[in-house]
Amino acid sequence: MNDTAMTLYVLVWPVVVAVVLVIICIAFFREWKSAHDEGRDII
């Protein structure tokens, strides 16, 4: 693997992980707000 490909590989993974984490957090807070509005526990 050449240096450019390895650099891109190393730099892209944190971005992918951050995007997935943001998606999970958004879904969690939507679910939490929905449960809160309906007066039910999330668990």
trRosetta pair geometry for C-beta under 8 A, 3 or more apart (Angstrom, degrees):
i j d omega theta_ij theta_ji phi_ij phi_ji
1 5 5.1 -120 -172 88 92 122
1 6 5.0 110 127 -61 119 95
1 9 7.6 -21 -179 -2 145 146
2 5 5.2 89 58 14 76 103
2 6 7.0 -147 96 -5 36 93
3 6 5.8 -61 -146 40 30 110
3 7 6.1 31 157 -22 67 108
4 7 5.7 -54 -146 35 29 112
4 8 6.4 27 156 -15 64 106
5 8 5.9 -55 -147 38 31 109
5 9 6.2 34 153 -22 64 108
6 9 5.6 -53 -146 35 31 115
6 10 6.3 28 156 -17 65 106
7 10 5.9 -57 -148 38 29 108
7 11 6.2 17 158 -10 65 113
8 11 5.9 -64 -142 45 29 105
8 12 5.8 28 162 -25 68 111
9 12 6.1 -55 -138 32 23 108
9 13 6.9 29 163 -27 58 103
10 13 6.6 -52 -156 20 26 111
11 14 7.0 -57 -165 32 37 103
11 15 7.2 31 147 -13 65 111
12 15 5.6 -64 -158 40 43 113
12 16 6.1 42 150 -23 76 106
13 16 5.6 -53 -144 35 34 111
13 17 6.2 32 158 -17 67 106
14 17 5.6 -54 -144 40 33 112
14 18 6.1 36 156 -22 66 106
15 18 5.7 -54 -146 36 29 112
15 19 6.4 30 155 -20 64 105
16 19 5.9 -55 -150 34 29 110
16 20 6.5 27 154 -15 64 107
17 20 5.8 -56 -149 38 31 110
17 21 6.2 33 153 -20 65 108
18 21 5.6 -54 -146 37 31 113
18 22 6.4 33 155 -21 65 104
19 22 5.8 -53 -149 34 31 111
19 23 6.5 32 152 -19 64 105
20 23 5.7 -54 -150 36 33 113
20 24 6.4 32 153 -18 66 106
21 24 5.7 -54 -147 37 31 111
21 25 6.3 30 155 -18 65 108
22 25 5.7 -56 -146 39 30 111
22 26 6.3 32 156 -20 65 105
23 26 5.9 -53 -146 35 29 111
23 27 6.4 27 156 -16 63 108
24 27 5.9 -58 -149 39 29 110
24 28 6.3 31 153 -21 65 108
25 28 5.6 -53 -145 36 31 112
25 29 6.3 23 161 -13 66 107
26 29 6.2 -60 -146 40 27 104
26 30 6.3 29 155 -20 63 107
27 30 5.8 -55 -147 35 30 112
27 31 6.3 27 155 -16 64 108
28 31 5.8 -61 -151 39 29 109
28 32 6.1 29 153 -20 67 109
29 32 5.3 -48 -138 38 35 115
29 33 6.2 38 158 -20 66 103
30 33 5.9 -55 -147 37 28 109
30 34 6.3 29 153 -19 63 108
31 34 5.6 -54 -147 37 31 113
31 35 6.3 29 155 -16 65 106
31 42 6.5 95 131 -137 99 111
32 35 5.8 -56 -148 39 30 109
32 36 6.1 31 153 -21 65 109
32 42 5.6 -23 -108 -82 68 144
33 36 5.5 -54 -143 38 31 113
33 37 6.2 32 157 -20 65 106
34 37 5.9 -55 -146 36 27 110
34 38 6.4 12 158 -6 63 111
35 38 6.0 -66 -146 46 29 101
35 40 5.1 -95 -159 77 81 82
35 41 6.7 -20 175 136 129 13
35 42 4.5 165 54 -80 172 74
36 39 7.6 35 -179 -72 29 30
